[in-house]
Amino acid sequence: MKRDELAPAPQQHDARSLLLALHELRKAPVDAGYWASFCPLVAALCRARAAVAVQRQGEDTWSVLGQGGTQTAWLAAAWPQMVADVAPRAGSNGFAYTPAVDDAGEARLFAAVRILGAGEALLLLDIAQQERGMLNELLMRAMLVADVAARPSVQLPVATAGALAPTRTVDRGLIDLLDLVSQVMQTPSFELATLKLANGLAAHFGLVLCTLGWEKGSGMHAVAVSHLERFERKSENIRLIEAALDEAAAEEMALSHPPAEGLPAGGPAHAALCDNLGYAQVCTLPQRDQQGNVQSVLLLAWPQAQPRLPEFGGLLLALEMLQPWLADLHQRDRWWGRRLAGWAQDHIEHYAGPGHPWIKAGAAAVTLVALYGIFGTWDYRVEATAQLTTDATRMVSAQFDGRVEDVKATAGDLVKEGTVLAVLDTRDLRQQEVEAMAECQRYEAEASRHRADDNLADMEVALARLAQAQARLARLRDYIAHATNVAPFDGVVVEGERKDLLGLPVKKGDHLFRIAQVQGLYVMLHVPERDIRDIKPGAKGELSLLARPDQKIPFELNALIPVAQVKGQEGNQFMLTGKLLEQPEGWWRPGMTGAGRVEVGPRNVAWVATHRLVDAIRMKFWW
């Protein structure tokens, strides 16, 4: 068949005929004519509008090896600007793609597939947006055939007495591998996907056993065994299989026992597996993750010896394409805690590498803060509302029912002993005093008349009434004397406002003023119930008054009132008294308020910052 007969009207061929044409193309020399035939065939196989094969010539320089397809204009013009974006990912993953929009506003998919064995070469594809649902399968097709130019000597042999099978048999096997990979990639869970892969490969190659091992901890664990949905991990057979998987992972290369063409001999674990389970041939194929570490190992066991492994090239390509997909599926199927740990490990490894100085500096700062929070201590203080108080106080009260006629002082005034504070209205009392004096004179005259008449009985009655009138007069004069309220001692008026008292009707005993002496001052603290557990008598503290918040007044607790008081929305509070450790200053006044802080002692920094939140959570959830 001539080379130019391979490429005409590729869209008219089905997948089988295209694969047959690509297989025949392997026999041709790799030159410009080869690529001119290869690109349209791959474009048709991958349902692409066009395909371009390019090869890197320098750091940012690429040359075209060949191109073909039904609509090549857009890809030929767009790939030089877009190849730099996908080349690194295609080089590490084997493929990459990115959405694109042409000049007419039509959405397209720009894909790149690594070509093995041709240096740094890529196969670029222009895939229609309508094919997005089949994108994985189309890229898989491209990856399976993108080695034809790289490995002309690999002709996908099959096990038919050591000889090559007819060409159509080889191509059928490639198509079957393509279908198996597609089925595996359509499986939603890691467990089912790996089991389908193991069963499919066992059926395809006629294996007695196919096992996939996955890296876990320090060794390989079997995750799928052909024809077994469940297996006992501690059984002797699984132990032997995992030993062979570990051996291949340690060697980091494909091994075979007995040795096969192109593969080195396996070690003692491979030999023990064959001897104990009676396998004629065992082959292990390690697969690597994106960092180049062995992540999984596929174990194949045949009932007959295989001097040359069948379809080895196609199998390696299928595994290379499936490995990143299975790794992603394995990550998504893990318990969320394991996923979180894996995510954290990946990011730590990424950011712990070269670069990212600011992120590292931030992480170091956060670490230092965390360590300080765990191991550092602060001097913890409990905050409380505070008030200056004194016990040297006296209430000035009304001595009789009446009305306040005049007010001489108000709250805050400094007063001397005897200073007039307020005067009650005495007009009614004066009138009653005159009436009482008249009664006394009348009863005294009556008593004298009855004495002259020698009427002793009436005289005694008159004298008794005289005594009553005199007593009433004495009481009235006492009220009048106490109508003027004076300061009992030197001090300050702490209660009693002039504007409130002037003209106020009062009853006997009503409080008019409260006078306090500026001596014997102490602090009264109100501590919330949640903080009382940390306070002990004798603790030191500081008081800051609203009048002078810049001045700190030291005190020492000397008493705790053990009964809580309800303070409205503030909840229960305990009262504490403290002794002031400084001499009172002239501007201090009883009743002044402010904030107090009681020293509790050193506490862990993290506890200081979080203890209230922790207490709230404990109360909420009864921890």
C-alpha positions as CSV (number, residue, x, y, z in Angstrom):
1,M,0.0,0.0,0.0
2,K,1.4,3.4,-0.9
3,R,1.7,6.0,1.8
4,D,-0.5,8.5,0.1
5,E,-3.2,5.9,-0.1
6,L,-3.4,5.8,3.7
7,A,-4.7,9.3,4.2
8,P,-7.4,10.2,1.7
9,A,-10.9,11.0,3.1
10,P,-10.1,9.6,6.6
11,Q,-13.5,10.7,7.9
12,Q,-15.0,7.9,5.7
13,H,-13.2,5.2,7.7
14,D,-14.4,3.6,11.0
15,A,-12.1,3.2,14.0
16,R,-10.9,-0.3,12.9
17,S,-9.9,0.8,9.4
18,L,-8.1,3.9,10.8
19,L,-6.2,1.7,13.2
20,L,-5.3,-0.7,10.4
21,A,-4.0,2.2,8.4
22,L,-2.0,3.5,11.3
23,H,-0.5,0.1,11.9
24,E,0.5,-0.2,8.2
25,L,2.0,3.3,8.6
26,R,4.4,2.0,11.2
27,K,6.3,0.2,8.5
28,A,7.0,3.4,6.6
29,P,10.1,5.5,7.2
30,V,9.6,8.5,9.5
31,D,9.9,11.5,7.2
32,A,7.8,14.4,6.0
33,G,5.5,12.1,4.0
34,Y,5.0,9.9,7.1
35,W,3.7,12.9,9.1
36,A,1.5,14.1,6.3
37,S,-0.2,10.7,6.4
38,F,-0.2,10.3,10.2
39,C,-1.9,13.6,11.0
40,P,-5.1,13.2,9.0
41,L,-5.5,9.6,10.2
42,V,-5.3,10.7,13.9
43,A,-7.6,13.6,13.3
44,A,-10.2,11.3,11.9
45,L,-9.7,8.8,14.7
46,C,-10.1,11.5,17.4
47,R,-13.0,13.3,15.6
48,A,-10.8,16.4,15.3
49,R,-11.2,19.0,12.7
50,A,-7.4,19.2,12.3
51,A,-4.2,17.7,13.7
52,V,-0.7,19.2,13.7
53,A,2.5,17.4,14.8
54,V,5.1,19.8,16.1
55,Q,8.6,19.3,17.6
56,R,10.5,21.7,19.9
57,Q,13.6,23.1,18.3
58,G,14.6,25.6,21.1
59,E,13.3,27.0,24.3
60,D,10.4,28.8,22.6
61,T,10.7,27.5,19.1
62,W,8.6,24.8,17.5
63,S,8.6,23.4,14.0
64,V,5.8,21.7,12.2
65,L,6.4,18.0,11.3
66,G,3.0,17.6,9.5
67,Q,-0.6,18.5,9.5
68,G,-3.9,17.3,8.2
69,G,-7.7,17.3,8.7
70,T,-10.8,18.7,7.2
71,Q,-10.5,22.2,8.6
72,T,-6.9,23.1,9.2
73,A,-7.0,26.9,8.9
74,W,-7.8,27.8,12.5
75,L,-5.3,25.4,14.1
76,A,-2.5,26.3,11.7
77,A,-2.9,30.0,12.7
78,A,-3.6,29.5,16.4
79,W,-1.2,26.8,17.7
80,P,2.0,29.0,17.8
81,Q,0.3,31.3,20.5
82,M,-1.3,28.4,22.4
83,V,1.3,25.6,22.5
84,A,3.3,27.3,25.3
85,D,0.3,27.0,27.7
86,V,-0.3,23.2,27.2
87,A,3.2,22.0,26.5
88,P,4.4,21.7,30.2
89,R,1.2,19.8,31.2
90,A,1.3,17.6,28.2
91,G,4.9,16.8,28.9
92,S,4.2,15.7,32.5
93,N,0.7,14.1,32.2
94,G,0.9,12.9,28.6
95,F,-2.0,15.1,27.5
96,A,-3.5,18.6,28.1
97,Y,-6.3,20.7,26.8
98,T,-7.7,24.2,27.1
99,P,-10.8,25.9,25.8
100,A,-10.5,28.4,23.0
101,V,-12.6,30.7,20.9
102,D,-12.0,31.5,17.2
103,D,-12.4,34.8,15.5
104,A,-16.1,34.0,14.7
105,G,-16.9,33.4,18.4
106,E,-17.1,29.6,18.1
107,A,-16.0,27.6,21.1
108,R,-13.3,25.0,20.4
109,L,-11.1,22.6,22.4
110,F,-7.3,22.9,21.9
111,A,-5.7,19.6,22.9
112,A,-2.1,18.4,23.0
113,V,-0.8,14.8,23.3
114,R,2.8,13.8,23.8
115,I,4.4,11.8,21.0
116,L,6.7,9.2,22.5
117,G,10.1,8.7,21.0
118,A,10.2,11.7,18.7
119,G,12.1,14.0,21.0
120,E,9.9,16.8,22.5
121,A,7.1,16.4,20.1
122,L,3.4,17.0,20.5
123,L,0.3,16.2,18.5
124,L,-2.1,19.2,18.5
125,L,-5.8,18.7,17.9
126,D,-8.7,21.0,17.2
127,I,-11.7,19.3,18.7
128,A,-15.2,20.7,18.3
129,Q,-17.0,21.8,21.5
130,Q,-19.8,19.3,20.8
131,E,-17.3,16.5,21.4
132,R,-16.6,17.6,25.0
133,G,-18.6,14.8,26.5
134,M,-16.2,12.3,24.8
135,L,-13.1,14.3,25.3
136,N,-11.5,11.7,27.6
137,E,-12.0,8.9,25.2
138,L,-10.8,10.9,22.2
139,L,-7.6,11.9,24.1
140,M,-7.2,8.2,25.1
141,R,-7.3,7.2,21.4
142,A,-4.7,9.8,20.6
143,M,-2.4,8.6,23.4
144,L,-2.7,5.0,22.3
145,V,-1.6,5.8,18.7
146,A,0.8,8.7,19.4
147,D,3.7,6.2,19.8
148,V,3.6,4.8,16.3
149,A,6.2,7.2,15.1
150,A,8.3,6.6,18.2
151,R,8.4,2.8,18.3
152,P,8.5,1.3,14.8
153,S,10.0,-1.9,16.2
154,V,7.0,-2.5,18.6
155,Q,4.5,-4.5,16.6
156,L,2.1,-5.5,19.4
157,P,3.0,-9.3,19.5
158,V,0.5,-11.9,20.7
159,A,1.2,-15.2,22.3
160,T,0.8,-17.6,19.4
161,A,3.6,-20.1,19.9
162,G,6.1,-17.2,19.9
163,A,5.2,-15.9,16.5
164,L,3.4,-12.8,15.4
165,A,-0.3,-13.2,14.8
166,P,-1.9,-11.8,11.6
167,T,-2.2,-8.0,11.4
168,R,-5.9,-7.9,11.9
169,T,-5.5,-9.9,15.2
170,V,-3.0,-7.3,16.5
171,D,-5.3,-4.5,15.6
172,R,-8.3,-6.2,17.2
173,G,-6.3,-6.4,20.4
174,L,-5.5,-2.7,20.3
175,I,-9.1,-1.9,19.8
176,D,-10.1,-4.2,22.7
177,L,-7.6,-2.4,25.0
178,L,-9.0,0.9,23.8
179,D,-12.5,-0.3,24.8
180,L,-11.4,-1.6,28.1
181,V,-9.7,1.7,29.0
182,S,-12.9,3.6,28.0
183,Q,-15.0,1.3,30.2
184,V,-12.7,1.8,33.2
185,M,-12.7,5.6,32.8
186,Q,-16.5,5.6,32.8
187,T,-16.7,3.8,36.2
188,P,-17.5,6.3,39.0
189,S,-15.7,4.6,41.9
190,F,-12.0,3.6,42.5
191,E,-12.9,0.1,43.8
192,L,-15.1,-0.8,40.8
193,A,-12.7,0.8,38.3
194,T,-9.7,-1.2,39.5
195,L,-11.7,-4.4,39.6
196,K,-13.0,-3.8,36.1
197,L,-9.4,-3.2,34.9
198,A,-8.1,-6.3,36.6
199,N,-10.9,-8.5,35.2
200,G,-10.7,-6.9,31.7
201,L,-6.9,-7.5,31.5
202,A,-7.3,-11.1,32.8
203,A,-9.8,-11.8,30.1
204,H,-7.9,-10.0,27.4
205,F,-4.6,-11.7,28.0
206,G,-5.9,-15.0,29.3
207,L,-4.4,-14.5,32.7
208,V,-4.9,-16.7,35.7
209,L,-4.4,-13.7,38.0
210,C,-4.3,-9.9,37.5
211,T,-3.8,-7.8,40.6
212,L,-3.4,-4.0,41.0
213,G,-1.4,-2.8,44.0
214,W,-1.6,0.8,45.3
215,E,1.0,2.6,47.4
216,K,-0.1,2.9,51.1
217,G,2.2,3.9,53.8
218,S,5.5,2.2,53.3
219,G,4.4,-0.6,51.0
220,M,2.0,-1.8,48.3
221,H,-1.5,-3.0,49.2
222,A,-3.6,-5.1,46.8
223,V,-6.7,-3.1,45.9
224,A,-8.1,-5.3,43.1
225,V,-7.7,-9.0,42.4
226,S,-9.3,-10.4,39.2
227,H,-12.4,-12.5,39.7
228,L,-12.6,-11.6,43.4
229,E,-14.9,-8.8,44.7
230,R,-13.7,-9.4,48.3
231,F,-10.5,-11.1,49.5
232,E,-8.9,-11.7,52.9
233,R,-5.9,-9.4,53.1
234,K,-4.2,-11.4,55.8
235,S,-4.3,-14.6,53.7
236,E,-1.1,-16.3,52.6
237,N,-1.8,-15.8,48.9
238,I,-2.3,-12.0,49.3
239,R,0.8,-11.8,51.4
240,L,2.8,-13.4,48.6
241,I,1.2,-11.1,46.0
242,E,2.0,-8.0,48.0
243,A,5.5,-9.1,48.6
244,A,6.0,-9.3,44.8
245,L,4.4,-5.9,44.4
246,D,6.7,-4.4,47.0
247,E,9.7,-5.9,45.2
248,A,8.7,-4.3,41.9
249,A,8.1,-1.0,43.6
250,A,11.5,-1.1,45.3
251,E,13.3,-1.9,42.0
252,E,11.2,0.8,40.2
253,M,11.2,-1.2,36.9
254,A,9.1,-3.9,35.2
255,L,10.2,-7.4,36.3
256,S,9.3,-10.9,35.1
257,H,9.8,-14.4,36.4
258,P,11.1,-16.2,34.6
259,P,12.7,-13.4,32.5
260,A,11.0,-12.4,29.3
261,E,12.3,-10.6,26.3
262,G,13.3,-7.0,27.3
263,L,12.4,-7.5,31.0
264,P,14.9,-8.2,33.8
265,A,14.3,-11.2,36.1
266,G,12.2,-10.7,39.2
267,G,13.6,-11.3,42.7
268,P,12.9,-13.9,45.4
269,A,9.3,-12.6,46.0
270,H,8.4,-13.2,42.3
271,A,10.0,-16.7,42.5
272,A,8.1,-17.5,45.7
273,L,4.8,-16.4,44.2
274,C,5.3,-18.7,41.2
275,D,6.5,-21.6,43.3
276,N,3.7,-21.4,45.9
277,L,0.8,-20.6,43.6
278,G,1.9,-22.6,40.6
279,Y,2.1,-19.7,38.1
280,A,4.2,-20.3,35.0
281,Q,4.9,-16.6,34.3
282,V,4.6,-13.5,36.6
283,C,5.2,-9.9,35.4
284,T,5.0,-6.7,37.4
285,L,4.6,-3.3,35.9
286,P,5.2,-0.2,38.2
287,Q,3.4,3.0,37.4
288,R,4.6,6.4,38.6
289,D,2.7,9.6,39.8
290,Q,3.4,13.1,38.5
291,Q,6.4,13.5,40.9
292,G,8.0,10.4,39.5
293,N,7.4,8.2,42.5
294,V,6.0,4.6,42.1
295,Q,2.3,4.9,43.0
296,S,0.9,1.5,41.7
297,V,2.1,-1.8,40.5
298,L,0.2,-4.1,38.1
299,L,0.8,-7.9,38.5
300,L,0.1,-10.3,35.6
301,A,0.2,-14.1,36.0
302,W,0.0,-16.5,33.0
303,P,-0.7,-20.3,33.1
304,Q,2.1,-20.8,30.5
305,A,5.5,-19.3,30.1
306,Q,5.7,-16.2,27.9
307,P,9.1,-15.6,26.4
308,R,7.8,-12.4,24.8
309,L,5.0,-10.6,26.5
310,P,2.0,-10.0,24.3
311,E,0.9,-6.5,23.3
312,F,3.3,-5.0,25.7
313,G,3.5,-1.5,24.1
314,G,-0.2,-1.1,24.0
315,L,-0.6,-2.2,27.6
316,L,2.1,0.3,28.8
317,L,0.3,3.1,27.0
318,A,-3.1,2.2,28.4
319,L,-1.6,2.1,32.0
320,E,0.2,5.4,31.5
321,M,-3.0,7.1,30.5
322,L,-5.1,5.4,33.2
323,Q,-2.7,6.1,36.0
324,P,-3.4,9.9,36.6
325,W,-7.2,9.2,36.2
326,L,-7.1,6.4,38.8
327,A,-5.0,8.5,41.1
328,D,-7.6,11.3,41.0
329,L,-10.4,8.8,41.5
330,H,-8.5,7.2,44.5
331,Q,-8.1,10.6,46.0
332,R,-11.9,11.5,45.6
333,D,-13.0,8.1,47.0
334,R,-11.0,8.4,50.2
335,W,-12.5,9.3,53.6
336,W,-12.7,13.1,53.9
337,G,-10.1,13.1,56.6
338,R,-7.6,11.2,54.5
339,R,-8.4,13.6,51.6
340,L,-7.7,16.6,53.8
341,A,-4.5,15.1,55.0
342,G,-3.4,14.3,51.4
343,W,-4.3,17.8,50.3
344,A,-2.3,19.3,53.1
345,Q,0.7,17.0,52.4
346,D,0.7,18.0,48.7
347,H,0.5,21.7,49.5
348,I,3.2,21.4,52.2
349,E,5.5,19.7,49.7
350,H,4.7,22.3,47.1
351,Y,5.3,25.3,49.2
352,A,8.2,23.8,51.1
353,G,10.1,23.6,47.9
354,P,12.1,26.4,46.2
355,G,10.3,29.8,45.9
356,H,7.3,31.2,47.7
357,P,9.3,33.3,50.2
358,W,6.4,35.3,51.5
359,I,4.2,32.2,52.0
360,K,7.1,30.6,53.9
361,A,7.6,33.8,56.0
362,G,3.9,33.9,56.8
363,A,3.9,30.2,57.7
364,A,6.9,30.7,60.0
365,A,5.2,33.7,61.6
366,V,2.0,31.7,62.1
367,T,4.0,28.8,63.6
368,L,5.8,31.1,66.0
369,V,2.5,32.6,67.1
370,A,1.0,29.1,67.6
371,L,4.0,28.0,69.6
372,Y,3.8,31.1,71.7
373,G,0.1,30.5,72.2
374,I,0.7,26.9,73.3
375,F,3.8,27.4,75.5
376,G,3.7,31.1,76.4
377,T,2.0,32.7,79.5
378,W,0.3,36.1,80.2
379,D,-0.5,37.8,83.5
380,Y,-4.2,37.2,83.4
381,R,-6.5,39.9,85.0
382,V,-10.2,39.8,85.7
383,E,-12.1,42.9,84.8
384,A,-14.9,44.3,87.0
385,T,-16.9,47.4,87.6
386,A,-15.7,49.4,90.6
387,Q,-16.9,52.2,92.9
388,L,-15.2,54.2,95.6
389,T,-17.2,53.7,98.8
390,T,-17.0,54.7,102.5
391,D,-18.8,53.6,105.6
392,A,-18.6,57.1,107.2
393,T,-21.9,58.4,105.9
394,R,-25.0,60.0,107.5
395,M,-28.5,60.4,106.2
396,V,-30.2,63.8,106.8
397,S,-34.0,63.3,107.0
398,A,-37.1,65.4,107.5
399,Q,-38.1,65.6,111.2
400,F,-41.8,66.3,110.5
401,D,-44.3,66.4,107.8
402,G,-44.1,69.5,105.7
403,R,-42.6,71.1,102.6
404,V,-39.0,72.1,101.8
405,E,-38.9,75.8,101.8
406,D,-35.2,76.4,101.0
407,V,-32.3,74.3,99.9
408,K,-28.8,75.5,100.6
409,A,-26.7,72.5,99.2
410,T,-26.7,70.0,96.5
411,A,-24.9,66.7,95.6
412,G,-21.1,67.2,95.3
413,D,-20.9,70.1,97.7
414,L,-18.2,70.1,100.4
415,V,-19.8,71.1,103.7
416,K,-18.6,71.8,107.2
417,E,-20.2,70.6,110.4
418,G,-23.3,72.8,111.1
419,T,-23.7,74.0,107.6
420,V,-27.3,74.6,106.7
421,L,-28.4,72.2,104.1
422,A,-32.2,72.8,103.8
423,V,-35.0,74.5,105.7
424,L,-38.5,73.2,106.0
425,D,-41.5,75.5,106.0
426,T,-42.5,76.4,109.6
427,R,-45.5,78.7,109.1
428,D,-48.0,76.1,110.2
429,L,-45.9,75.2,113.1
430,R,-45.6,78.8,114.2
431,Q,-49.4,79.2,114.1
432,Q,-49.8,76.0,116.1
433,E,-47.2,77.3,118.6
434,V,-49.2,80.5,119.2
435,E,-52.3,78.4,119.7
436,A,-50.5,76.1,122.1
437,M,-49.2,79.2,124.1
438,A,-52.8,80.5,124.4
439,E,-54.1,77.2,125.6
440,C,-51.3,77.1,128.3
441,Q,-52.3,80.6,129.5
442,R,-56.0,79.7,129.6
443,Y,-55.4,76.4,131.5
444,E,-53.1,78.2,133.9
445,A,-55.8,80.9,134.6
446,E,-58.4,78.2,135.2
447,A,-56.2,76.4,137.6
448,S,-55.6,79.6,139.6
449,R,-59.4,80.4,139.8
450,H,-60.2,76.9,141.0
451,R,-57.5,77.1,143.6
452,A,-59.0,80.4,144.9
453,D,-62.4,78.8,145.1
454,D,-60.9,75.8,146.8
455,N,-62.2,73.6,144.1
456,L,-59.5,71.1,144.2
457,A,-61.0,68.6,141.7
458,D,-61.4,71.2,138.9
459,M,-58.0,72.6,139.7
460,E,-56.4,69.2,139.1
461,V,-58.2,68.9,135.8
462,A,-57.0,72.3,134.7
463,L,-53.5,71.5,135.7
464,A,-53.6,68.3,133.7
465,R,-54.8,70.2,130.6
466,L,-52.1,72.7,131.2
467,A,-49.5,70.0,131.2
468,Q,-50.8,68.6,127.9
469,A,-50.7,72.0,126.3
470,Q,-47.2,72.6,127.5
471,A,-46.1,69.3,126.1
472,R,-47.6,70.1,122.7
473,L,-45.9,73.5,122.8
474,A,-42.6,71.8,123.5
475,R,-43.0,69.4,120.6
476,L,-43.9,72.2,118.2
477,R,-40.9,74.3,119.4
478,D,-38.7,71.2,118.8
479,Y,-40.0,70.8,115.3
480,I,-39.3,74.4,114.6
481,A,-35.8,74.0,115.9
482,H,-35.2,71.0,113.6
483,A,-36.8,72.7,110.6
484,T,-33.2,73.8,109.7
485,N,-31.2,70.7,108.6
486,V,-27.5,71.0,109.1
487,A,-24.4,68.9,108.2
488,P,-23.6,66.5,111.1
489,F,-19.8,66.6,110.2
490,D,-17.4,67.8,107.7
491,G,-17.9,65.9,104.5
492,V,-19.4,65.9,101.0
493,V,-23.0,65.7,99.9
494,V,-23.3,62.5,97.9
495,E,-27.1,62.4,97.6
496,G,-29.6,65.2,97.3
497,E,-30.2,67.5,94.4
498,R,-31.4,71.1,94.9
499,K,-33.7,71.1,91.9
500,D,-35.4,67.9,93.1
501,L,-35.8,69.0,96.8
502,L,-37.0,72.6,96.5
503,G,-40.7,72.8,97.3
504,L,-41.0,69.1,97.7
505,P,-43.7,67.8,100.2
506,V,-42.0,65.4,102.6
507,K,-43.1,63.0,105.4
508,K,-41.3,62.6,108.6
509,G,-38.3,60.4,108.0
510,D,-38.0,61.1,104.3
511,H,-34.3,61.2,103.3
512,L,-33.2,64.6,102.1
513,F,-29.4,64.4,101.9
514,R,-26.6,61.8,102.3
515,I,-23.4,63.2,103.7
516,A,-20.1,61.2,103.5
517,Q,-16.8,61.9,105.0
518,V,-13.8,61.7,102.6
519,Q,-12.0,59.2,104.8
520,G,-12.0,55.5,105.2
521,L,-12.5,55.0,101.5
522,Y,-12.4,51.6,100.0
523,V,-13.2,50.0,96.6
524,M,-16.4,48.0,95.9
525,L,-16.0,45.6,92.9
526,H,-18.8,43.8,91.0
527,V,-17.3,40.6,89.3
528,P,-19.3,38.5,86.8
529,E,-20.2,35.0,87.9
530,R,-18.1,33.5,85.1
531,D,-14.9,35.0,86.5
532,I,-15.4,34.5,90.2
533,R,-13.7,31.1,90.1
534,D,-10.3,32.7,89.4
535,I,-10.4,35.3,92.2
536,K,-9.0,34.7,95.7
537,P,-8.9,37.0,98.8
538,G,-5.6,38.9,99.1
539,A,-5.2,39.3,95.3
540,K,-3.8,42.6,94.1
541,G,-5.4,44.8,91.5
542,E,-5.6,48.3,90.0
543,L,-8.5,50.8,89.8
544,S,-9.0,53.4,87.1
545,L,-11.7,56.0,87.8
546,L,-13.7,57.7,85.0
547,A,-12.6,61.1,86.4
548,R,-8.9,60.3,85.9
549,P,-8.5,57.2,83.6
550,D,-4.8,57.9,83.2
551,Q,-4.2,57.3,86.9
552,K,-4.0,53.7,88.3
553,I,-4.9,53.2,92.0
554,P,-3.6,50.0,93.5
555,F,-5.7,48.0,95.9
556,E,-5.8,44.6,97.7
557,L,-8.9,42.5,98.0
558,N,-9.9,41.8,101.6
559,A,-13.5,40.4,101.5
560,L,-15.8,38.5,99.2
561,I,-19.6,38.6,99.7
562,P,-20.5,35.0,99.0
563,V,-24.1,35.7,97.7
564,A,-24.6,36.7,94.1
565,Q,-26.7,39.7,93.2
566,V,-28.7,40.0,90.0
567,K,-27.7,43.0,87.9
568,G,-30.3,43.1,85.1
569,Q,-28.9,42.0,81.7
570,E,-25.5,41.7,83.2
571,G,-26.5,38.6,85.0
572,N,-25.3,37.4,88.4
573,Q,-22.5,39.3,90.0
574,F,-20.5,38.9,93.2
575,M,-19.4,41.9,95.3
576,L,-15.8,42.2,96.5
577,T,-14.3,44.9,98.7
578,G,-10.7,46.0,98.4
579,K,-8.4,48.1,100.5
580,L,-6.8,51.1,98.8
581,L,-3.0,51.0,99.0
582,E,-2.6,54.8,98.5
583,Q,-3.6,57.8,100.7
584,P,-6.8,59.5,99.4
585,E,-6.2,62.4,97.1
586,G,-8.1,65.7,97.3
587,W,-10.2,65.0,94.1
588,W,-11.4,61.5,95.3
589,R,-15.1,61.4,96.1
590,P,-17.2,58.5,97.5
591,G,-19.4,57.1,94.8
592,M,-16.9,57.6,91.9
593,T,-17.0,54.7,89.5
594,G,-14.6,53.2,87.1
595,A,-13.0,49.8,86.1
596,G,-11.0,47.5,88.2
597,R,-8.6,44.7,87.2
598,V,-7.8,41.9,89.6
599,E,-4.6,40.1,89.1
600,V,-5.1,36.3,88.9
601,G,-1.6,35.2,87.9
602,P,0.1,33.7,84.9
603,R,-2.1,31.7,82.5
604,N,-1.5,30.0,79.1
605,V,-1.9,32.5,76.2
606,A,-4.2,30.1,74.3
607,W,-6.3,29.7,77.4
608,V,-6.6,33.4,77.9
609,A,-7.7,33.9,74.3
610,T,-10.2,31.0,74.1
611,H,-11.5,30.1,77.5
612,R,-14.7,32.1,77.3
613,L,-15.5,30.5,73.9
614,V,-14.7,27.1,75.2
615,D,-16.9,27.7,78.3
616,A,-19.8,28.8,76.0
617,I,-19.4,25.7,73.9
618,R,-19.3,23.4,77.0
619,M,-22.5,25.0,78.3
620,K,-24.2,24.7,74.9
621,F,-23.3,21.1,74.3
622,W,-22.8,19.8,77.9
623,W,-19.2,18.8,77.4
